[in-house]
Amino acid sequence: MFSDGDLAFANVPAKDLGQAIEIERAGFPPDEAATLEAFQLRQSLASDLFLGAYLDNQLVGYVCSTLSPDTSLTHESMSKHVPNSSSVCIHSVCVSSSHRGRNVGLKLLREYVARLETAHREKTAPYERILLITHDNLRPFYEKTGFEWVGPSAVVHGAQPWYEMRRILGLSLDGVQSPPQGVFEALQRPSNLNLVSRSFASFLGGIAEVSFSESSALVNKFDLLCPRSSCGSVILKRGVAKYTEAPSVQLEPPNNPSNPLLPALPQPPAATQWWLVTPSAMEFENIGFSRAVESLGEKMKLLACAECDLGPVGWCKEGGTEFWLGCSRVGYRA
């Protein structure tokens, strides 16, 4: 784990585009990943909007954009760069697979937004808004940096539907003038650091100590938290999930050990203990989703803390209405 001081931000030079395209191809499915030619064009036309996150002088993440006079994203507005325009159109926010789960993406995007806010405030650039399209599972990530949900996008790129989000520069989401520099970032810092998170193993009575009976089912007695003590994010409120014993699931790739904070689950098909959440992801307070992965012939998404990216803490079928949290992989606000 690195400290905030180890991470540096700088505009990505042409010599680092090879590293950037490798991160892009590993982070997006083939039908969504940009080409090297597209990266070269964006970097040559809008190098000041191509920001990288560096660790030990190695590129570990980037954000890249172009400009458009349009106030909404279309195929046309995303296919060309119009200098001196008011809309910053984000094409990609991506972090190398080896550095995910370390909050790099969130720190990078906050730095990016802060630079655009400064340019807007000091009138050194004509920027008025930031636009992007994303999949619905990444909505919480972008909301942490002040983006608001617009709705379905007309842009078709790859197999999955896209949704537009935006951030108006110089304004808070309720339309009033932004507070002084640094206040927004302070408000975005985790506010739950005083929450005490107990592990499932610390309850000698097991499930009987962390559940209560409701409508003939056992539900979670405590708020479920991120198990990382330095995070403290509330994943799920008390009384929302039902206790279930069901077959285990392979959450990590074979021969790839889990994070020390996340106890290993039994090998499938052995039974294990789950908190079952239904009928939608809106039941969660704070959760993140991976892109779809293949497991036993089915597509599934892995669940992680949306604040610090620690995971996987659970899983769901792609497009499903059941969300499974490992009882041993979440903390308990006891």
C-alpha positions in Angstrom: 0.0 0.0 0.0 1.3 3.4 -0.9 0.6 6.8 0.8 -1.1 9.8 -0.8 2.3 11.4 -1.1 3.6 8.6 -3.4 1.0 9.3 -6.1 1.8 12.0 -8.6 -0.3 13.6 -11.3 0.9 14.9 -14.6 -0.2 15.3 -18.2 0.5 12.1 -20.1 3.3 12.7 -22.7 3.3 10.9 -26.1 6.1 8.5 -24.9 3.7 7.1 -22.2 0.8 6.3 -24.6 2.0 2.7 -24.9 1.5 2.2 -21.2 -1.8 3.9 -21.4 -3.2 1.7 -24.1 -2.1 -1.4 -22.2 -4.1 -0.2 -19.2 -7.1 0.6 -21.5 -7.1 -2.8 -23.1 -6.9 -4.6 -19.7 -9.6 -2.4 -18.2 -12.3 -2.5 -21.0 -13.8 -5.3 -23.1 -12.6 -5.3 -26.7 -15.7 -3.7 -28.0 -15.3 -0.7 -25.7 -11.5 -0.2 -25.5 -10.0 2.7 -27.5 -7.3 2.2 -30.1 -3.7 3.5 -29.9 -4.6 5.8 -32.8 -7.4 7.3 -30.8 -5.1 7.9 -27.9 -2.5 9.5 -30.1 -5.1 11.8 -31.6 -6.5 12.8 -28.1 -3.0 13.4 -26.7 -1.9 15.5 -29.7 -5.1 17.6 -29.8 -5.9 17.9 -26.1 -2.8 17.0 -24.1 -3.8 19.3 -21.3 -6.9 17.1 -20.8 -5.0 13.8 -20.7 -4.0 13.4 -17.1 -2.0 10.5 -15.7 -1.5 9.1 -12.2 2.1 8.0 -11.6 3.7 5.8 -9.0 7.5 5.5 -9.0 7.4 7.2 -12.4 5.2 4.5 -13.9 1.8 5.3 -15.3 -0.9 3.5 -13.2 -4.0 5.3 -14.4 -5.3 8.1 -16.6 -8.3 10.3 -17.5 -8.5 11.6 -21.1 -11.0 14.0 -22.7 -11.7 16.2 -25.7 -13.7 19.4 -26.0 -17.1 20.0 -27.6 -19.6 23.0 -27.8 -22.5 20.5 -27.2 -24.1 20.3 -23.8 -24.9 16.6 -24.1 -22.8 13.7 -25.4 -23.5 12.2 -28.9 -21.5 10.1 -31.3 -20.5 13.4 -33.1 -19.4 15.3 -30.0 -17.3 12.3 -28.9 -15.7 11.7 -32.3 -14.0 15.1 -32.7 -12.2 17.8 -30.7 -13.4 21.4 -31.0 -10.8 23.7 -29.4 -11.9 26.5 -27.0 -15.2 24.7 -26.4 -17.2 24.7 -23.1 -17.8 21.0 -22.6 -15.1 18.7 -21.4 -16.1 15.2 -22.7 -14.4 12.4 -20.7 -13.6 9.4 -22.9 -12.0 7.2 -20.3 -11.1 6.9 -16.6 -9.0 3.8 -16.1 -6.5 2.3 -13.6 -4.1 -0.6 -14.1 -5.4 -3.9 -12.7 -2.4 -4.2 -10.4 -3.3 -0.9 -8.6 -7.1 -1.3 -8.3 -8.5 -1.3 -4.8 -6.1 1.4 -3.7 -8.4 4.4 -4.4 -6.2 5.5 -7.3 -9.2 6.1 -9.6 -11.0 8.3 -7.1 -7.9 10.4 -6.3 -7.1 10.8 -10.0 -10.6 11.9 -10.9 -10.8 14.3 -7.9 -7.5 15.8 -9.1 -8.8 16.1 -12.6 -12.0 17.8 -11.5 -10.1 20.2 -9.2 -7.9 21.3 -12.1 -10.9 22.0 -14.3 -12.6 23.9 -11.5 -9.5 26.0 -11.1 -9.4 26.8 -14.8 -13.1 27.7 -14.8 -12.7 29.9 -11.6 -9.6 31.7 -12.9 -11.0 31.9 -16.4 -7.9 30.4 -18.0 -10.1 28.1 -20.1 -13.7 28.3 -21.3 -14.8 25.1 -19.5 -18.3 25.2 -18.1 -19.2 21.5 -17.6 -17.8 18.0 -17.6 -19.7 15.2 -19.5 -19.2 11.5 -19.5 -21.1 8.3 -20.2 -20.8 5.2 -18.0 -22.5 1.9 -17.1 -25.0 2.0 -14.3 -22.8 0.1 -11.9 -20.2 2.9 -11.8 -22.7 5.6 -10.9 -21.7 5.7 -7.2 -18.0 6.2 -8.2 -18.7 9.3 -10.3 -21.2 10.7 -7.8 -18.4 10.9 -5.2 -16.8 13.6 -7.4 -19.9 15.6 -7.8 -21.3 14.2 -11.1 -25.1 14.0 -11.4 -27.1 11.4 -13.2 -28.7 12.6 -16.4 -30.1 9.4 -17.8 -29.8 6.9 -20.7 -27.4 8.0 -23.5 -28.0 7.7 -27.2 -24.4 6.7 -27.7 -24.0 3.0 -28.7 -20.5 1.7 -28.1 -20.1 -2.0 -27.3 -22.9 -4.4 -26.0 -23.9 -2.7 -22.8 -26.1 0.4 -22.5 -24.6 3.7 -21.5 -25.8 6.5 -19.2 -24.8 10.1 -19.2 -23.5 12.0 -16.2 -22.4 15.6 -15.9 -20.8 18.0 -13.5 -21.4 21.8 -13.9 -18.3 23.6 -13.1 -18.5 26.4 -10.5 -21.9 25.2 -9.3 -22.9 22.7 -6.7 -25.5 20.1 -7.7 -28.4 22.3 -6.3 -27.4 25.1 -8.7 -25.8 27.5 -6.2 -22.2 28.8 -6.3 -19.6 26.4 -5.3 -18.0 26.8 -1.8 -14.3 27.8 -1.4 -11.6 25.6 -2.9 -11.0 22.5 -0.8 -14.4 22.4 0.9 -15.9 19.9 -1.5 -12.9 17.6 -1.3 -13.1 17.7 2.5 -16.8 16.8 2.4 -16.0 13.9 0.1 -13.5 12.3 2.6 -14.9 9.3 4.4 -17.0 10.4 7.3 -17.3 7.0 9.0 -13.8 6.6 10.4 -15.1 6.6 13.9 -17.3 3.5 13.2 -16.0 0.4 14.9 -16.0 -2.6 12.6 -16.0 -6.1 14.1 -15.3 -9.2 12.1 -17.7 -12.0 11.8 -15.2 -14.4 13.5 -15.1 -12.2 16.6 -18.7 -13.1 17.4 -18.4 -16.4 19.4 -22.1 -17.0 18.9 -21.8 -16.9 15.2 -24.9 -16.0 13.2 -27.1 -15.9 16.3 -25.2 -12.9 17.5 -25.4 -10.9 14.3 -29.0 -11.5 13.3 -32.5 -11.3 14.6 -35.8 -12.9 13.5 -38.2 -11.0 11.3 -41.1 -12.6 9.3 -39.6 -16.1 9.8 -36.3 -15.0 8.4 -33.0 -14.1 10.0 -31.9 -10.6 9.0 -28.7 -8.6 9.8 -28.8 -7.1 13.3 -26.1 -4.6 12.6 -25.1 -2.2 9.8 -22.7 -4.0 7.5 -19.4 -2.1 7.0 -16.3 -2.2 4.8 -14.0 -4.5 6.8 -11.1 -2.1 6.3 -10.8 -0.2 9.6 -9.4 2.9 7.9 -12.5 3.1 5.6 -15.5 2.5 7.8 -18.0 2.9 4.9 -21.5 1.6 5.5 -22.3 -1.0 2.9 -25.8 -2.0 4.1 -28.1 -0.8 6.8 -29.5 -3.0 9.6 -32.4 -5.3 8.8 -32.0 -5.3 5.0 -30.3 -8.6 4.3 -31.5 -12.1 4.9 -29.2 -14.8 6.3 -28.8 -17.7 3.9 -26.7 -20.8 3.7 -25.9 -21.6 0.0 -23.1 -23.0 -2.1 -19.8 -21.1 -2.1 -18.6 -19.2 -5.1 -15.1 -18.7 -6.5 -14.6 -15.0 -6.0 -10.9 -14.8 -6.7 -9.1 -16.3 -9.7 -7.6 -19.8 -9.0 -4.2 -19.7 -7.2 -4.7 -16.0 -6.5 -5.0 -15.5 -2.7 -7.7 -13.1 -1.3 -6.9 -9.8 0.5 -5.9 -10.6 4.1 -8.9 -8.6 5.3 -11.2 -11.0 3.3 -11.3 -14.6 4.7 -11.1 -17.3 2.1 -14.4 -19.0 1.3 -14.9 -22.8 1.1 -14.2 -24.3 -2.3 -17.5 -24.7 -4.3 -19.9 -26.4 -4.1 -19.4 -26.5 -0.3 -22.0 -24.5 1.6 -21.1 -21.1 3.1 -22.9 -18.3 4.9 -24.3 -15.3 2.9 -26.3 -12.2 3.5 -28.8 -12.1 0.6 -30.0 -8.7 -0.6 -33.0 -8.2 -2.9 -34.6 -7.0 -5.1 -32.1 -4.3 -6.4 -28.8 -2.7 -5.8 -30.7 0.4 -4.5 -31.0 -1.5 -1.2 -27.2 -0.8 -0.6 -25.9 2.3 1.0 -22.5 2.0 -0.7 -21.5 -0.7 -3.1 -19.3 -1.1 -6.2 -19.6 -3.6 -9.1 -16.9 -5.1 -11.3 -17.5 -5.6 -15.0 -19.0 -9.0 -15.9 -16.7 -12.0 -15.4 -17.2 -15.7 -16.4 -17.8 -18.3 -13.7 -19.0 -21.8 -14.2 -20.6 -20.9 -17.5 -22.4 -17.8 -16.1 -21.7 -14.2 -16.2 -21.4 -12.6 -12.7 -20.3 -9.3 -11.2 -18.2 -9.0 -8.1 -19.1 -6.6 -5.3 -16.7 -4.3 -3.5 -16.7 -1.3 -1.1 -17.5 1.7 -3.3 -15.4 3.9 -1.0 -12.1 2.2 -1.0 -12.6 -0.6 -3.6 -11.8 -3.4 -1.2 -13.3 -6.6 -2.5 -14.7 -8.8 -3.6 -17.1 -8.9 -0.6 -19.8 -10.7 -2.6 -21.3 -11.3 -6.0 -24.4 -11.2 -8.2 -25.5 -12.6 -11.6 -25.3 -10.1 -14.4 -28.7 -8.4 -14.6 -29.9 -10.4 -11.6 -32.0 -9.2 -8.6 -30.1 -11.2 -5.9 -27.0 -9.8 -4.3 -24.8 -12.1 -2.1 -22.5 -10.7 0.6 -20.1 -13.2 2.3 -20.9 -13.1 6.1 -17.2 -13.3 6.8 -16.2 -10.7 4.3 -18.1 -7.7 5.8 -17.6 -5.8 9.0 -20.3 -5.4 11.7 -21.2 -2.1 13.4 -21.7 -3.7 16.8 
